[in-house]
Amino acid sequence: MRKRISEMRMMEVENEGAEKETGNRGKLHVEPQREEQKRITAFGNELKLTIFVDPRETRSGVASFLAKAGVDLKLQNLEIGDYVVSDRVCIERKSAIDFLDSLVNKRRNLLEQIHRLKSEYEKPLLVIEGESIYGQRNVHPNVVRAVMATIAIDFSVPIIQTRDETDTASLIYVIAKREQMPNKTEVNPHGKKPSASLKEQQEYFISALSNIGIVTTRNLLRRFKTIERILTATKEELMEVEHVGEKTAEHIKAVLSAEYGG
């Protein structure tokens, strides 16, 4: 009898185990869904954005991401900054390595760049791209902190750090959208005011011509001496200037002679 009872108990345990296993097989295990990171276009594209970008930035993925998001990118040789999103906002973008290099390379004076950025734009911004800015290039962390404090406090230029090129593009997109909302001013790649001296104002005037950088601008002014002579020069005379080829000369004449379409 005891043996029979023991066998019955063993059968009950086995049946319970089978029921549990069958029950578990019948249930679906649902993993919690992870929210995907928002793409740059998720912010909406009902407003056509225009951003002036320095041609050197086309080597990065930032400009490519912005173009794919529907931004009207206008290439402009910018003497200051990398991206101009409004009359008052100009963005200087530096990778973490570029930022550190500018601290140790005297020919790339970062604080001088920031000073010029601040003098031309009401709301300049420094973007440092990359998560690791400490412990590289043999730059002591306190040196990095001191420079960042100088930029933020003495120059009143905000610093925003981004993870990568996609993150930078998303940030620039949002800033541009904020700045270019209706009733705000148009985008001007030359900032809020021309430089103070006559020489700088002359350079400012000529460099405003699309695709005319500061080197070509100075070559033109040295050759013709006055803006008036540049405006009246022939295509052939313009091509005699160093760095001015046929396409550049034709473009200058087209800009100066075409009727205003506004």
PyMOL commands that set and color helices and strands:
alter all, ss='L'
color gray80, all
select helices_A, chain A and resi 2-26+40-43+55-59+61-68+96-104+110-120+141-154+165-179+198-207+214-224+227-232+235-239+246-257
alter helices_A, ss='H'
color red, helices_A
select strands_A, chain A and resi 50-53+72-75+83-84+89-95+123-129+159-162
alter strands_A, ss='S'
color yellow, strands_A
deselect
rebuild
show_as cartoon
